[in-house]
Amino acid sequence: MRQVNVKKFHKKKNKKNDKDFYRLMVDSDPKGSYAEAIKSVRTNLQFSSVNKKMKVILVTSPESGDGKSMTSANLAVAYAQEGKRVLIIDCDLRRGRQHKIFDVNRDNTSGYSDLILDYDKDIIYKNYIVKSGIKKLYILTCGPTPPNPIELLSSENNKNLLDELKSKFDIIILDCPPVVGLSDALVLSKYSDANIVVVSSKKTKMESLKELKKAFDKVNSTITGVILNNVKQSRKSYYYYGE
């Protein structure tokens, strides 16, 4: 078991439009304790994949509000800072948040759901994938909500798309919906090399965590590690690898 300090990410006011927005702490405070904790997660993931190449990292949580999207974004930044060419895909086709975190105007950008539907070998990716503003980090926003997210995610088009994207990027982060009540993350787990679960020390119920574990077991997918989020500074969070 590996221990790392993971504190709650910071929120600050945007004076220009007086709205709250989230700061990517790994980018804005790269030597801070939160950034160091995320980098420890990155390092431990690398050590956990000594015998296989790790390309696709799935991040999910038992319930909404556990902090998985912000954790996904900061982990993506950490890999980009290491010099990796990184793509973060917002796989939450119902309530995606990466466009808000990276301040991307979703109305002017086609997203993941569009790309799955439009995919063919001659697709022009720059019409869908946008620069994040952070060197080597790219974003594929969720796109419009389809009437059938599960069918779209389990389609042959999506399989072929993810296979091709793996040849274009060093690391792909899949920011997936919560598992309890939804099967999107379970469908996508067949394409991932590592599955990370984010839980909140203040809100995640043990019952929900057990339900998530059963769901992963049912589809024969392994949980690579668990990140405890939103802990007080004086407490420790744990990142656990494997069985």
TORTI-634291 format. One record per atom (N, C-alpha, C, O): x, z, y. Coordinates in steps of 0.05 Angstrom, whole numbers, padded with zeros to 5 digits, always signed. Layout:
BEGIN
XZY;...
This chain:
BEGIN
+00017+00000-00024;+00000+00000+00000;+00018+00000+00025;+00037+00015+00027;+00011-00017+00043;+00027-00020+00068;+00011-00008+00091;-00012-00015+00094;+00024+00009+00108;+00010+00020+00131;+00020+00007+00156;+00044+00004+00161;+00001-00001+00173;+00008-00011+00200;-00012+00000+00220;-00036+00003+00214;-00003+00005+00244;-00021+00013+00265;-00036-00011+00276;-00024-00030+00285;-00062-00010+00275;-00079-00031+00287;-00099-00018+00305;-00118-00004+00295;-00096-00021+00331;-00114-00010+00350;-00135-00031+00359;-00131-00055+00354;-00156-00021+00371;-00177-00039+00380;-00165-00058+00401;-00149-00050+00418;-00174-00084+00399;-00165-00104+00419;-00177-00096+00446;-00198-00083+00447;-00164-00105+00467;-00173-00097+00494;-00193-00117+00505;-00193-00140+00499;-00210-00106+00522;-00229-00123+00537;-00224-00118+00567;-00220-00096+00575;-00225-00140+00582;-00221-00136+00611;-00240-00154+00626;-00252-00173+00616;-00243-00147+00652;-00261-00162+00669;-00249-00188+00680;-00226-00188+00689;-00264-00209+00679;-00256-00234+00692;-00269-00233+00720;-00293-00237+00723;-00252-00228+00740;-00263-00224+00767;-00277-00249+00778;-00294-00247+00795;-00268-00272+00768;-00279-00297+00779;-00309-00300+00774;-00324-00307+00792;-00318-00294+00749;-00346-00297+00744;-00359-00270+00735;-00382-00270+00726;-00343-00248+00737;-00353-00222+00731;-00364-00219+00702;-00382-00204+00698;-00352-00233+00684;-00361-00231+00656;-00338-00220+00639;-00315-00223+00646;-00346-00206+00618;-00325-00195+00600;-00313-00218+00583;-00328-00236+00574;-00287-00217+00579;-00275-00236+00561;-00253-00221+00546;-00242-00201+00556;-00246-00231+00523;-00227-00217+00506;-00199-00229+00509;-00196-00253+00511;-00180-00211+00510;-00153-00218+00513;-00140-00221+00486;-00143-00204+00468;-00125-00242+00482;-00109-00245+00457;-00084-00229+00460;-00065-00237+00472;-00085-00205+00449;-00063-00186+00453;-00036-00195+00442;-00015-00188+00453;-00036-00211+00421;-00011-00221+00410;+00002-00240+00430;+00027-00242+00430;-00014-00253+00446;-00003-00271+00467;+00003-00257+00492;+00025-00261+00504;-00015-00240+00502;-00011-00227+00528;+00007-00203+00527;+00020-00196+00547;+00010-00190+00503;+00027-00166+00501;+00042-00168+00474;+00037-00152+00456;+00060-00188+00471;+00072-00194+00445;+00089-00172+00434;+00095-00172+00410;+00097-00152+00450;+00114-00130+00441;+00098-00104+00437;+00109-00084+00430;+00071-00106+00442;+00054-00083+00440;+00048-00075+00411;+00055-00090+00393;+00037-00052+00407;+00032-00042+00380;+00012-00059+00365;+00014-00062+00341;-00009-00069+00379;-00028-00086+00366;-00015-00112+00356;-00019-00120+00333;+00001-00124+00373;+00015-00149+00366;+00034-00144+00342;+00035-00160+00324;+00048-00121+00343;+00066-00115+00321;+00051-00111+00294;+00060-00119+00273;+00027-00099+00296;+00011-00095+00272;+00002-00122+00260;+00003-00126+00236;-00007-00140+00278;-00015-00167+00269;+00008-00182+00256;+00005-00196+00236;+00032-00179+00269;+00056-00192+00258;+00063-00181+00231;+00074-00195+00214;+00058-00155+00227;+00063-00142+00201;+00044-00154+00179;+00052-00159+00157;+00019-00160+00187;+00000-00173+00169;+00011-00201+00162;+00011-00208+00138;+00021-00216+00182;+00033-00242+00177;+00056-00240+00157;+00058-00256+00138;+00074-00221+00162;+00097-00218+00145;+00089-00211+00117;+00100-00222+00097;+00071-00192+00114;+00062-00184+00087;+00048-00206+00072;+00050-00209+00047;+00034-00223+00086;+00021-00246+00074;+00043-00265+00063;+00040-00277+00041;+00064-00268+00078;+00086-00286+00069;+00099-00275+00044;+00105-00290+00026;+00103-00249+00043;+00115-00237+00019;+00097-00238-00005;+00106-00238-00028;+00070-00238+00001;+00051-00238-00022;+00049-00266-00034;+00037-00269-00056;+00061-00286-00021;+00058-00314-00031;+00085-00326-00039;+00090-00350-00036;+00103-00309-00049;+00130-00318-00057;+00129-00340-00077;+00145-00359-00076;+00110-00339-00096;+00109-00358-00118;+00091-00382-00112;+00088-00399-00129;+00078-00382-00089;+00061-00405-00082;+00061-00410-00052;+00067-00391-00036;+00056-00434-00044;+00056-00441-00016;+00029-00433-00003;+00008-00440-00013;+00031-00417+00018;+00006-00408+00031;+00000-00426+00055;+00016-00427+00074;-00022-00439+00054;-00030-00457+00075;-00056-00448+00088;-00059-00448+00113;-00076-00440+00072;-00103-00435+00082;-00109-00405+00078;-00109-00395+00056;-00114-00392+00101;-00120-00363+00101;-00149-00359+00110;-00156-00366+00133;-00165-00348+00093;-00193-00343+00099;-00196-00314+00110;-00185-00295+00098;-00211-00311+00132;-00215-00284+00143;-00246-00280+00145;-00260-00296+00156;-00255-00258+00133;-00283-00252+00134;-00287-00221+00137;-00267-00207+00141;-00311-00212+00136;-00317-00184+00139;-00344-00178+00124;-00358-00197+00117;-00349-00153+00118;-00375-00147+00105;-00399-00153+00124;-00418-00165+00115;-00396-00145+00149;-00419-00147+00168;-00409-00160+00194;-00385-00162+00199;-00428-00167+00211;-00421-00177+00238;-00411-00154+00255;-00420-00131+00251;-00394-00160+00274;-00385-00139+00292;-00361-00123+00282;-00354-00103+00294;-00349-00131+00260;-00326-00117+00249;-00299-00125+00261;-00279-00112+00257;-00300-00147+00277;-00276-00156+00291;-00260-00178+00277;-00237-00182+00283;-00273-00192+00259;-00259-00213+00243;-00250-00237+00261;-00229-00248+00256;-00267-00245+00280;-00260-00268+00296;-00236-00263+00314;-00219-00280+00317;-00235-00239+00327;-00213-00233+00344;-00187-00229+00327;-00166-00237+00335;-00190-00218+00303;-00167-00215+00285;-00157-00242+00276;-00133-00247+00275;-00176-00260+00270;-00169-00288+00262;-00153-00301+00284;-00132-00314+00279;-00163-00299+00309;-00150-00311+00332;-00122-00301+00336;-00103-00316+00341;-00119-00274+00335;-00093-00262+00339;-00073-00269+00317;-00049-00272+00322;-00083-00270+00292;-00066-00278+00270;-00057-00307+00273;-00034-00313+00268;-00074-00324+00283;-00067-00352+00288;-00045-00354+00309;-00026-00369+00307;-00048-00337+00330;-00027-00337+00351;-00001-00327+00340;+00020-00338+00347;-00002-00307+00323;+00023-00296+00311;+00038-00318+00295;+00062-00320+00296;+00023-00334+00280;+00036-00356+00264;+00047-00377+00283;+00069-00388+00278;+00033-00383+00304;+00042-00403+00324;+00068-00394+00337;+00086-00410+00343;+00069-00368+00343;+00093-00357+00356;+00118-00359+00338;+00140-00359+00347;+00113-00361+00312;+00134-00364+00292;+00144-00393+00290;+00163-00399+00276;+00130-00411+00305;+00138-00439+00305;+00121-00456+00286;+00127-00479+00283;+00101-00444+00273;+00084-00459+00255;+00063-00475+00271;+00054-00466+00292;+00056-00498+00261;+00034-00514+00272;+00009-00503+00259;+00005-00506+00235;-00009-00492+00276;-00031-00476+00266;-00058-00488+00275;-00061-00496+00298;-00077-00488+00257;-00105-00495+00264;-00123-00472+00257;-00123-00462+00234;-00139-00463+00276;-00160-00443+00270;-00187-00458+00270;-00194-00470+00289;-00201-00455+00247;-00227-00468+00245;-00249-00447+00246;-00249-00428+00231;-00268-00450+00265;-00290-00432+00267;-00311-00441+00246;-00326-00460+00250;-00311-00427+00223;-00329-00435+00201;-00356-00421+00202;-00373-00424+00184;-00361-00405+00223;-00387-00393+00227;-00405-00412+00241;-00406-00413+00266;-00418-00429+00226;-00435-00450+00237;-00460-00440+00250;-00475-00455+00263;-00466-00414+00246;-00490-00402+00258;-00484-00388+00285;-00498-00391+00304;-00462-00372+00284;-00455-00356+00308;-00425-00356+00314;-00413-00335+00316;-00414-00380+00316;-00386-00382+00321;-00377-00370+00348;-00392-00369+00367;-00352-00359+00348;-00342-00346+00373;-00315-00355+00382;-00307-00348+00404;-00302-00372+00367;-00275-00380+00375;-00274-00395+00402;-00255-00393+00417;-00295-00410+00407;-00296-00424+00433;-00297-00405+00457;-00287-00411+00478;-00309-00381+00452;-00309-00361+00473;-00282-00347+00476;-00273-00342+00498;-00270-00341+00453;-00244-00327+00454;-00223-00344+00468;-00207-00334+00483;-00223-00371+00462;-00203-00388+00473;-00213-00403+00498;-00199-00421+00509;-00238-00397+00506;-00249-00409+00531;-00250-00439+00529;-00241-00453+00547;-00262-00449+00507;-00266-00477+00503;-00295-00484+00509;-00313-00471+00499;-00300-00504+00525;-00327-00513+00531;-00339-00527+00507;-00333-00551+00502;-00355-00514+00491;-00366-00525+00466;-00384-00549+00472;-00387-00566+00455;-00397-00549+00495;-00415-00571+00502;-00401-00598+00504;-00413-00619+00500;-00375-00597+00511;-00360-00622+00515;-00343-00628+00491;-00326-00647+00492;-00345-00613+00469;-00328-00617+00446;-00344-00618+00420;-00361-00601+00415;-00338-00638+00404;-00350-00639+00377;-00335-00619+00360;-00312-00613+00365;-00349-00607+00340;-00337-00585+00325;-00336-00590+00295;-00338-00613+00286;-00333-00568+00281;-00330-00569+00251;-00353-00582+00237;-00349-00599+00220;-00377-00575+00245;-00401-00587+00231;-00402-00617+00236;-00409-00632+00219;-00395-00626+00261;-00394-00654+00267;-00373-00668+00250;-00378-00690+00239;-00350-00656+00248;-00327-00668+00234;-00333-00671+00204;-00325-00691+00192;-00346-00652+00193;-00354-00654+00164;-00372-00678+00160;-00369-00694+00142;-00392-00680+00178;-00412-00702+00175;-00399-00729+00180;-00406-00749+00167;-00380-00730+00200;-00368-00756+00208;-00344-00764+00191;-00334-00786+00194;-00334-00745+00174;-00308-00749+00162;-00306-00775+00146;-00323-00782+00129;-00284-00789+00151;-00274-00810+00133;-00244-00813+00138;-00234-00799+00156;-00231-00829+00123;-00201-00830+00124;-00191-00840+00151;-00168-00836+00158;-00208-00854+00167;-00200-00865+00192;-00209-00848+00216;-00208-00857+00239;-00217-00823+00211;-00227-00806+00232;-00206-00800+00253;-00182-00798+00246;-00214-00799+00278;-00195-00793+00300;-00198-00763+00306;-00218-00755+00319;-00179-00747+00298;-00181-00718+00299;-00182-00707+00327;-00193-00686+00332;-00169-00722+00346;-00168-00711+00373;-00195-00710+00387;-00199-00697+00407;-00215-00724+00374;-00242-00722+00385;-00256-00696+00377;-00278-00690+00386;-00243-00681+00359;-00255-00656+00349;-00237-00632+00352;-00247-00610+00359;-00211-00635+00347;-00192-00613+00348;-00180-00612+00376;-00170-00632+00386;-00180-00588+00388;-00170-00586+00416;-00146-00566+00417;-00143-00549+00400;-00130-00569+00438;-00108-00551+00443;-00119-00524+00453;-00138-00523+00467;-00105-00503+00444;-00115-00477+00452;-00103-00467+00478;-00114-00448+00490;-00082-00480+00488;-00068-00469+00511;-00044-00453+00503;-00028-00445+00519;-00042-00448+00477;-00018-00434+00465;-00003-00454+00449;-00015-00469+00432;+00023-00456+00453;+00039-00476+00439;+00036-00475+00409;+00037-00454+00397;+00031-00499+00398;+00028-00504+00369;+00002-00493+00357;-00001-00495+00332;-00016-00483+00373;-00041-00473+00363;-00065-00491+00371;-00068-00496+00395;-00080-00500+00352;-00103-00518+00357;-00128-00505+00346;-00128-00488+00328;-00151-00514+00358;-00177-00502+00351;-00197-00523+00343;-00198-00545+00355;-00212-00517+00322;-00235-00533+00314;-00259-00515+00317;-00263-00497+00300;-00275-00518+00338;-00298-00501+00343;-00319-00506+00322;-00317-00525+00306;-00339-00489+00322;-00359-00490+00300;-00377-00515+00302;-00386-00525+00281;-00382-00525+00326;-00400-00548+00329;-00429-00539+00328;-00435-00515+00326;-00448-00557+00330;-00476-00550+00330;-00485-00538+00303;-00474-00546+00282;-00504-00520+00304;-00513-00507+00279;-00530-00527+00263;-00550-00537+00273;-00522-00533+00238;-00537-00551+00222;-00560-00536+00208;-00560-00512+00207;-00580-00551+00199;-00602-00538+00185;-00594-00527+00157;-00608-00510+00146;-00571-00537+00147;-00563-00529+00120;-00533-00523+00118;-00518-00538+00105;-00524-00502+00131;-00495-00496+00132;-00482-00495+00104;-00459-00506+00101;-00495-00483+00084;-00482-00481+00058;-00478-00508+00045;-00457-00513+00034;-00498-00526+00047;-00495-00553+00036;-00472-00568+00050;-00457-00582+00036;-00469-00564+00075;-00448-00577+00090;-00420-00567+00081;-00402-00582+00077;-00418-00540+00079;-00392-00528+00072;-00384-00534+00043;-00360-00535+00037;-00404-00538+00026;-00398-00543-00002;-00397-00573-00009;-00395-00581-00032;-00398-00590+00012;-00399-00619+00008;-00372-00630+00000;-00351-00618+00006;-00372-00654-00011;-00347-00668-00018;-00332-00675+00008;-00308-00675+00008;-00347-00682+00029;-00335-00688+00055;-00318-00665+00064;-00295-00669+00074;-00328-00640+00062;-00313-00617+00071;-00288-00613+00054;-00267-00606+00064;-00291-00616+00028;-00268-00613+00010;-00246-00633+00018;-00222-00626+00020;-00253-00658+00022;-00234-00679+00029;-00222-00674+00056;-00198-00679+00061;-00238-00665+00075;-00229-00659+00102;-00208-00637+00101;-00186-00640+00113;-00213-00615+00087;-00194-00593+00086;-00168-00601+00072;-00146-00592+00080;-00171-00617+00052;-00147-00627+00038;-00129-00643+00057;-00105-00640+00056;-00142-00659+00073;-00126-00676+00092;-00114-00659+00114;-00091-00663+00123;-00129-00639+00124;-00119-00622+00146;-00095-00606+00136;-00077-00600+00153;-00094-00600+00111;-00070-00585+00100;-00045-00601+00103;-00023-00590+00104;-00047-00627+00103;-00023-00644+00106;-00015-00647+00136;+00007-00656+00141;-00032-00638+00154;-00026-00641+00182;-00018-00615+00196;-00007-00615+00218;-00024-00592+00183;-00017-00566+00195;-00003-00549+00175;-00006-00551+00150;+00014-00531+00186;+00029-00512+00169;+00011-00489+00159;+00013-00481+00136;-00007-00480+00177;-00025-00458+00170;-00052-00465+00181;-00056-00475+00203;-00073-00459+00164;-00101-00462+00173;-00114-00435+00169;-00114-00424+00147;-00126-00425+00191;-00141-00400+00190;-00171-00407+00190;-00181-00421+00208;-00185-00398+00169;-00214-00402+00168;-00228-00376+00177;-00229-00356+00163;-00240-00377+00201;-00256-00354+00211;-00284-00357+00200;-00300-00373+00210;-00290-00342+00179;-00315-00345+00165;-00337-00324+00173;-00330-00303+00184;-00362-00330+00167;-00383-00311+00172;-00380-00286+00154;-00366-00287+00135;-00394-00265+00161;-00394-00241+00144;-00406-00248+00117;-00421-00267+00114;-00399-00232+00097;-00407-00239+00069;-00435-00228+00062;-00450-00241+00048;-00441-00203+00072;-00466-00191+00064;-00490-00207+00076;-00493-00210+00100;-00506-00218+00058;-00529-00234+00066;-00523-00264+00068;-00542-00280+00071;-00498-00272+00067;-00491-00300+00070;-00470-00307+00049;-00454-00290+00041;-00470-00332+00040;-00450-00341+00020;-00430-00361+00030;-00415-00373+00014;-00429-00366+00056;-00411-00386+00068;-00382-00380+00061;-00368-00398+00052;-00373-00355+00065;-00345-00348+00060;-00339-00351+00030;-00316-00359+00023;-00358-00345+00013;-00353-00348-00016;-00349-00377-00024;-00333-00384-00041;-00365-00395-00011;-00362-00424-00016;-00334-00433-00007;-00321-00449-00021;-00326-00424+00016;-00300-00432+00027;-00276-00420+00013;-00253-00430+00015;-00280-00398-00001;-00258-00384-00015;-00245-00401-00036;-00222-00396-00044;-00259-00421-00046;-00247-00439-00066;-00226-00457-00054;-00210-00470-00068;-00225-00459-00027;-00205-00475-00014;-00182-00459-00002;-00162-00471+00008;-00183-00433-00004;-00163-00416+00009;-00141-00406-00010;-00145-00405-00034;-00119-00400+00002;-00096-00389-00013;-00095-00358-00010;-00082-00345-00026;-00108-00348+00010;-00110-00319+00014;-00136-00312+00027;-00146-00327+00043;-00148-00289+00019;-00173-00280+00029;-00170-00252+00042;-00164-00233+00028;-00174-00251+00068;-00170-00226+00083;-00197-00215+00092;-00214-00230+00102;-00202-00190+00088;-00226-00177+00096;-00221-00157+00119;-00203-00140+00116;-00235-00160+00140;-00233-00142+00163;-00256-00122+00163;-00279-00130+00162;-00249-00097+00164;-00270-00076+00166;-00266-00059+00191;-00243-00056+00200;-00287-00048+00201;-00286-00032+00225;-00287-00002+00218;-00306+00006+00203;-00268+00013+00228;-00268+00042+00221;-00293+00056+00232;-00300+00077+00223;-00305+00044+00253;-00327+00058+00266;-00354+00050+00256;-00374+00063+00261;-00356+00027+00242;-00383+00018+00235;-00387+00007+00207;-00409+00008+00196;-00366-00003+00194;-00370-00015+00168;-00379+00006+00147;-00366+00027+00144;-00401+00000+00133;-00411+00018+00113;-00396+00013+00086;-00391-00010+00079;-00390+00034+00072;-00377+00032+00046;-00395+00015+00027;-00384+00001+00010;-00421+00018+00029;-00439+00003+00013;-00436-00027+00017;-00436-00043-00002;-00432-00035+00042;-00428-00063+00048;-00402-00073+00038;-00400-00096+00028;-00381-00057+00039;-00355-00064+00029;-00356-00068-00002;-00344-00087-00012;-00370-00051-00015;-00373-00054-00044;-00389-00079-00051;-00383-00093-00071;-00409-00085-00035;-00425-00109-00039;-00408-00134-00036;-00410-00154-00051;-00390-00133-00016;-00372-00156-00011;-00353-00159-00035;-00349-00182-00045;-00342-00137-00045;-00324-00139-00068;-00338-00151-00093;-00327-00168-00106;-00363-00143-00097;-00378-00154-00120;-00383-00184-00116;-00381-00199-00135;-00388-00192-00092;-00393-00220-00086;-00368-00237-00091;-00371-00259-00103;-00345-00227-00083;-00320-00242-00089;-00314-00243-00119;-00306-00263-00129;-00319-00221-00132;-00315-00220-00161;-00333-00240-00176;-00325-00253-00195;-00357-00243-00166;-00377-00261-00178;-00368-00290-00178;-00374-00305-00196;-00353-00298-00157;-00344-00326-00155;-00314-00328-00163;-00301-00348-00158;-00304-00307-00176;-00276-00306-00185;-00255-00310-00163;-00235-00324-00167;-00261-00299-00140;-00242-00301-00117;-00229-00273-00113;-00243-00253-00115;-00204-00273-00107;-00189-00248-00103;-00187-00241-00073;-00182-00258-00057;-00191-00216-00067;-00186-00206-00040;-00157-00199-00037;-00147-00182-00051;-00143-00214-00020;-00114-00210-00017;-00107-00185-00002;-00088-00171-00009;-00123-00178+00018;-00117-00154+00033;-00141-00146+00051;-00159-00162+00056;-00140-00122+00060;-00161-00111+00077;-00148-00100+00103;-00128-00086+00102;-00158-00107+00126;-00149-00097+00152;-00170-00078+00163;-00193-00085+00166;-00161-00054+00169;-00178-00034+00182;-00175-00037+00212;-00153-00035+00223;-00197-00043+00225;-00197-00050+00253;-00211-00028+00269;-00225-00011+00258;-00206-00028+00296;-00219-00009+00314;-00212+00020+00308;-00230+00037+00309;-00187+00026+00302;-00180+00053+00296;-00168+00066+00322;-00158+00052+00339;-00170+00092+00323;-00159+00107+00346;-00129+00106+00344;-00117+00103+00323;-00116+00108+00367;-00087+00106+00368;-00073+00126+00351;-00051+00121+00341;-00084+00149+00348;-00071+00170+00333;-00074+00167+00302;-00062+00182+00287;-00091+00148+00294;-00096+00144+00266;-00081+00119+00255;-00073+00102+00271;-00079+00118+00229;-00066+00095+00216;-00087+00076+00205;-00109+00085+00198;-00081+00050+00204;-00097+00031+00190;-00081+00021+00167;-00057+00023+00167;-00095+00011+00147;-00081+00003+00122;-00085-00026+00116;-00107-00037+00120;-00064-00039+00108;-00066-00066+00099;-00058-00066+00070;-00035-00061+00063;-00076-00073+00053;-00071-00070+00024;-00070-00097+00010;-00088-00114+00015;-00049-00102-00006;-00046-00128-00019;-00052-00126-00048;-00042-00109-00062;-00069-00145-00057;-00073-00149-00086;-00087-00126-00100;-00097-00107-00088;-00087-00128-00126;-00100-00108-00143;-00081-00086-00149;-00088-00067-00162;
